[in-house]
């Protein structure tokens, strides 16, 4: 069974990093003037793409922030896309039949790539799927001292279906950041799991 993971988009912002700078990342970062910002262990960039829509990886591969890139695909992902990923040197994991089975994918990421926890910066759709599947341990939220002007702005969670019952989150950590924003960490109760599968 897949372990539940952190939905923690602000750990990187707070600078929770180890002190050792990787040689490969340091060399790339030095060329762009960011050597002091890249520290090990660097994260693995994980992208679900069962439809094979992303065809440009050069920019992501050029970034010094990631140790490597792993694309999550399904058994229905077009073969030519898998060949394209191989040619580009992008690793891929197959989890699920038609769409990516996220619970299975997290297990594969742990066993094959040593990933022990994840964070997501992708927006409400992925966050909602992970949450309703019971794959989230914590939610980290930054409340910025500003009012947005976009009425169509992304929500923190866009649920794929109705929950069987609501659930109160428990505040476990808070901090006022230098810019006046609030950094809040909530624990997610284990009972929030109405969906048998997390597919994306």
DOZA-61411 format. One record per residue: x, y, z of N, C-alpha, C in turn. Coordinates in steps of 0.05 Angstrom, whole numbers, plus 5000, padded with zeros to 4 digits. Example, Ala and Ser with C-alpha at 12.3 -4.5 7.8 and 13.67 -1.06 7.14 Angstrom:
2
526448865156524649105156526449345156525749555142527349795143525850015157
% end
This chain:
200
501749765000500050005000501850255000501050444985502650694983502450845009504650965017504651135041503351405034502151525054501051795050503351985049502952205035505152395030504452675040506452845042506053125049505253285025503253465029502553655008503753915018506253945014507754165027509254325006507954534997509154694975510954904985511554935011513055155020515655075035516254825037518754735049521154865035521054855008523254964992523455264997521255404999521255695004522555765030522055595051523155655077526055575080527155455059529955385060530655145077528854955079529454705093531054525075533654545076535454405057537854305072539254115061541754025073543954215063546454175073548554375068550354295044550254045036552153955016551254024988552954154972552354234945553354014926551553924909552253714890554153824868556053664859557953754839556553814813554953634803553653684777551853924778550153944799548354174801549954424806552154404821553754644827555054744802555954564785557254654760555354794742552954684739550854814722549955074734549655084761548655324774550755544773553355474775555355674775555455824749554855674727554755804701552556004699550455974714548156154713548056344737550056324755550056504778548356424801547456164803545756084824546955864842549655844842550955624856550255614885549955844898549455854927546555764934544855744913542055674918541455384914543355234903542854944897544254774918542654614932543754444953542654164950544153974960543253694960541853634986539953444986539053304962537053464946537553474920535753614902533253444897530953574893528553414889528453284861526753084859526152954834523653094823523753194798521453314786519653094774517253064785515452854776513052974762512452884738510352994721508452774711505852774719504052574708503152664680503452484660502752554632501952304617499652194625498751944612498051984583497452224575496652274547498952344529501252384540503652444523503552714511502652914526502253184515504753354517506453304536508853484540511053394521511753564503513753494483516353664484516553824505519053984507520053964536522353824538523553784565526153934567527054064547529754194547530054394570527954564574528154764594528354644622526654444627526754314654529354164658530354034637532853894640535254084644534954324635537154524638537254644666535154604682535054734708536854584728538254734745539954604765538554504789535954574792534454514817533754224820533554074797532553804799534753594796534553384812536453164809535953014783533352964777532552834752529552884748528652794725525852824718524652544714522252504725520852254721518052314712517252204690514552244679512851994686510452044697508551834704506751784680506751534670505051464647503351224654501551154636499850924639500350724616498950504618499350304596498050394570496350594571495150704546496750934535498851024547500551244537501651154510501451334489502451254463505451174463505950954448508750854447510651054436509851214417511651414406512551624426510751674446511451864467513551734486513251484492515251344509517951344495517951294468520451304453521651584453519951784452520952054453522252114480520952024502522152064528524851924530525051684519527551534519529751684504529051794481530951954465531852194480530052324495530752564510532152504536532352244543533652174569531952234593529252224589527452274611526252004621526651954647525651694658522551704659521351464658518451454660517751194675515451214690514350994705511550944696510850694692508150614683506550534708504350674712502550614735499750664727498150454724495350484716494850394688492350344681491550254655491050484636488850634640488150854622489351114631489151174657490251414669492351334690493851524699495951464719494551404746495251174758494351104784496351224804495651434817497551584834498551434858496751274871497651114893499850914885499350784863501350594852503850744844503550974832505851134823507551214846506351294869507951374892509551134903508350894902509750664911512150604893511850644867514050604848516250814852515351064857517351274861519051214886517751104907519251034931521150804926520250594912521850354909524050384888523450534866525350554844527050814844526051014858527551264857528051374885527351224906528051314933526551554943524251614931522651844939521051774964521551924986520151865011517852055016517852285004515652475008515452644983513152754978512752934955511553194964511853394947510353644950509253694922507053844921505853904895505454204892506254304869505954584862504054614838502654394832501254384806498454514806497354564829494654694829492554504840490054614839487754484852487054204843487254154817486453894806488053664818490653674816492353464827492153454858492053694871491753694900489153554908486953604893484353484900484353184897485653094875485752804871487352664893489652784900491252664921489852664948488452884954487052914979484852704982483152684962480852504964481652214963484152154954485051884954486451814980486651994999487951945024490951935022492152075003495052074999496352325010494952485025496052735036496152715067498552775078498852785107498453065117499553255103499553535113498953725090497853955096497354165077498754415087500654525071502054765078500954995061500155205074498855435060500355685067500855855047501856125052499656325046498956475066496856685063498456945059498357045034499857295027498157535034499457755042498058005048497358155023495658035007494958164981492258054973490858204956488258124945488658094915488057844905488357794877486157914861486657964835484758094818483457894798484357644798483357454778481057294790478657324780476357174791476556874784478256804765478556524756481056404767482256524788484756414799484356134809486555984809486455704818485755684847484255474854483655414881485755224892485955214919487855024931487154734925484454674926483554404920481154424900481254264879478954224862478253924863476253864879475653574884474553444860475353194854474353044831471552944835470552954860467852864866467152954894464652904902463752984929464952804950465852924972466852764995464452655009464852415021462652295037462052455062464152595072463752775095466052975096465553205106467653405109469553325132471753455134473653395155475153645163475453685189476953915199479953855199481554035189484454015190485454115217487754005226488854095252491354255247491454505258493854675255496054565272498354505259500654395274503054575274503054775256505354965255504455215242505555445251505055705239507455885242507656065223509956255224509256505208510156735218509956975203512457015187512357025161514657055144515557345142517857385130519057655129517357855114515857765094514257945078511457985090510957885114508357915127506457695121507257505104505457285098505357085121503256935122503056725143503556455130505256295143505756025134504455835154502455685144500855515161501055225152501355045171501454755165499254615180497654465165495354325176495754025172494953875192494953575190492253485179492353295161489953195148489052945162486552915171485652675184485752435166486152195177486451955160483751865148481551955159478951865149477951985123479452175112478452315088479352155063477751945057478451765035475951645022474551795005472151684993472651534967474851584954475351474927477151234929476451004916478050764917480650794900480650974880482951004863483551304858486151374856486851644849487951634821486351724802487151714774487451994763489452034747489952294735490952264707
% end
